[in-house]
């Protein structure tokens, strides 16, 4: 009788080592991101950025979004990864992409030896965030479920068009005009004249990474390419985090009376943030309804 009851009792599937590793990586990333924000001017003020007042306002907004949005999202993803939930690897890939983009700019985009500060002393902490972000990209991509549920045709169209509109907005609404001014009369731009390093760093990463990825994935989604569905999850998650971050930057710049503040751009990025968060939530909804036992991703296998 005891043997029969043991046979009938539901057996809890073992947690695969990759899932456990992803959970720890996500939790460590959440802690490192929170620590980097708290030691900076947003919190304890121990880390002082070597940058202009304009860029400092942007970094304050970025730190606020990282502390209050991205770090909690990474922590939730860590809890989901511990349960082998199929959403966890997708969230990890998006958070990883956001952190690689953001903290590369934080590290490289400082005016070292030209402006006062001590950000270089905190390089080990910022490097830790960057390395953990790279780990999330690898572990999240490897752990992505083998069969992602297809979005509805309407949702797929909306996501594809939104990615293309984002690319056009970044090129023509965000970067083209400042670049033309920088080429012709850089003194007209406070942001560029006071801190040119992050100015060109952002241009490079947006026009060299964000825009091409958005265009390629947006076209792929509209053409129903199988590879684009996987990329769509990663990009929408990462771009949602970035859109919230940039919207926070714009709000802080307006609140602090920054000369380069733009209410129009603040509204634009706020709308993009709302749109991307809504699209991402709709995209994840079918996966959130799945049971952990239905997960067919790599983590479903037992430990070797």
N, C-alpha and C positions, 0 to 999 in steps of 0.2 A: 504493500500500500504506500509506504513511504517513497519507494522508488518511482511508483506511478505519479505521485504528487510532484516529485522533483522533476519528472519528465514533462508534466503538464504546466508547471510553473513557468511564466515567461522569463526568458533569460535576457539580461541586459547586455547588449552588444559591447564588446571591449572597445575602449577609445583608442584609435590608432595613434601611433606616436607622432605622425605628421599633424594630426588634429590637435594633439596636446602641445606640440611645438608652436603651432600657429596661435593657440590661445595664450601661451606665455609671451610670444612675440608681440601680440596685440596689447596685452596688459602692460608690457614693458614700454611699448611705444606711447600708450596713453600716459603713463607716468612720466616719461621723458619729455613729452610735449608739454604737459602741465608744469613740470619743473622749469623748462626753458621759458615759459611765459611768466611764471611767478618770480623768477630771479631778475627779470627785466624791469623796465620802467612801469609796466602795468601793475607789478606787485611790489617786491621788496626794493627794487631799484639798485640791486647789486651789480647787474650787468648793464653797462651803458653803451649804447650803439654809437659807432663812429659814423654819423650821418647828419644830414641837414634836418632842420625842423620839419620841413615838408615830408621827407621820407620817414622821419620819426613818427609823425602822425599816422602814416600808412602802417608802420610796424606795430604801433599801438593797436590799430584795428585788427591787424593780422593776429597779434597775440591774443586779443579778446576772443576772436573766432576760434582760435586753436584751443584756448582754455575751456570755453563754455560750449563749444559745438563738437569739434573734432576729437578732443580727448575723451569726452563721454561716449561718442560714437565708437571709438576704438575699444573702449571698455565694454560696451554692450556687445560688440563683435567678439571680444575675447570670451565672454560668457556663452555666446552662441557656439563658438568654436569648441569650447569644452564639452558641449552637448552634441557635437558633430552636426550642427545644423547647416544645411546647404547655403544659407545666406552668408555665413561667416567668411568664406574665402572671397566672395565677391566684394563684401565690404572691405576686407583687408586689402584687396588690390586697389580699390579706390582711395582708401586712406593712405596707402603707400605711395601712390602716384602724387597725391596732394602734398605729402610731406617731403618727397624728393624735390618737387618743384619749389616749395616754399623755403625749405631750409638751405637749399643750394643758393638761393638769392640772399638769405640772411647771412650766410657765411662769406660769399664772394662779393656781395654788393655793398661792402663797407668802404668808407674812405680812409683806409689805413694810412697812418703817418701824416695825414692831412688835417683830420678833424679829431677833437678830443673824444676819449672814451676808453673802454677796457674790454670790448667784446671778445678780443682774441684770447683773453684768459679763460673764457668759457667755451673755447673751441672744442674741448673734449665732450662737453654736454651736447653741443650742436652736432658734432660728428656722430655721437651715439644715436641721436634722432635720425640722422641721415642713413646710417647703417641699418638701423631697425626698419626704416622705410623700405630700403632695398630688399631686406629679408621678407617683408610683407608682400612686395611685388612678386617675388619668386614663389613663396609658399602659397599665396592666394591664387596665383595663376595655376599652379600645379594642382591645387585643391578644388578648382572650379568644377561643379557637377558636369558629368559627361553629357547629360541631356537637359538643356535649359528649356523651360516652357516657352513656346513662341508667343510674343505679344500679339494683341489684336492688330489687324491691319491699320486701324485708325491710330493706335498708340505707336506703332512702328513708324507710320508716316510722320506723326507729330514729333517723335524723337529725332528722326532723320532730318527733318526740316529745321528743328531747333538747333541741332549741331551745326548745320550750314549757316543759319542766321547768326549764331554765336561767332563763327569764323568771320563772317562779313562785318559784324559789329566791331570785333577786335581790330580788324585791318582798317576799316574806313571810319569807324566811330571813335576808336580809342587811340590808335597808334599813328595813323598817316599824318594827321595835322601836326602833332608834336614833333614828328621826325622832320617834316618840311620846315618848321620853325627852327628846329635845332640846326639844320643845315644852313639856313639863311641868316638867322639872327638869334643865336642861343641865349643872349642876355634877356630876351623877352620871356623866357621860361624860367621861373624861380626854381622849379624842380630840377631842371637840367643844369642851370648855372651853379646851383649850390651843391649838387650831388650827382655828377654825370655817370658815375659807375653803376648805381642801381637803375638809372634811366635806361642805359643800353642793355643791361642785364635782363630787364623785364622785356624789352623789345625782342631780344634774341630768343628768349624762352617762349614767349607768346607766339611770335611769328615763325619760329623754327620748330616748335614742338606742339603747342596747343592748337594752333590753326590747322597745320597739316593733319594732325590726328583727328580733329573734328570733321574736316572735309572728307577724308578717306572713309571714316566710319559712317558719317552721314550718308554718303553716296552708297556705301555698302549696305546699309540698312534699307534704304529706299529700293535697292535692287535685290533685296532678300538674300544677300550673300550669307552663307552659314557662319563664316568667321566674324562677321560684323556683329552678330548677336552677342557673342562673348565680349567683344570690345565695347559694345554699347553699355553693358552693365558697369564695366570698369570706368569708362569715361564719364557716364552720367553721375556715378558716385563721386569720383574725384572732382569733376567740374562743379557739382553741387557744393562741395566743401570750399572750393576756390571761389565760387560766386558769392557764398556767404562771407568769406574772408574779404573779398574786394568791396562788397557792399559795406561791410563794417569799416574798412579803410575810408571810404567816401564819407560815411557818416561822421567819423572822428575828425576828418579834415574840415568838414563844414562846421562842426561844433567848436573847433579850435580856431576858426577864422583863417584857415590856410589860404594864401593867395592863389594857389592852384586848385582850390576846391571847385567842384562843378555840381550843382544840384541836378542838372540834366543827367550827368553820368551816374550820380548816386541813385536816381530813380531808375535809370537803365539797368544798372547792376542789381538793384533791389528786385526788379521785375525778373531778370534772368535767374536770380537766386530762387525766387518763389517758383518760377517755371521748372527749373531743374530739380528742385526738391520734390515738387509735385509729380513730375514725370518719373523720377527715381522711385518714389513710393508706389506709384502705380505699377511700375515694372517689377518691383519686388513682391507685390501682393500675392501672385500665385505661388512663389517660393515660400512665403511665410505661412501659407496654408498647408504646406506639405509636412508630413510627419518625419521625424528624424529617421525612422525605420525605412522610409521610402527613398532615402538618399542614395543615389547611385554613383556618387563621386568617388575619387580615389581613397577618401578616408573611410569608406565603408568596409574596406578590406581589413582583415585581422592583422595583428602584428606578426611580422615574419620572424 
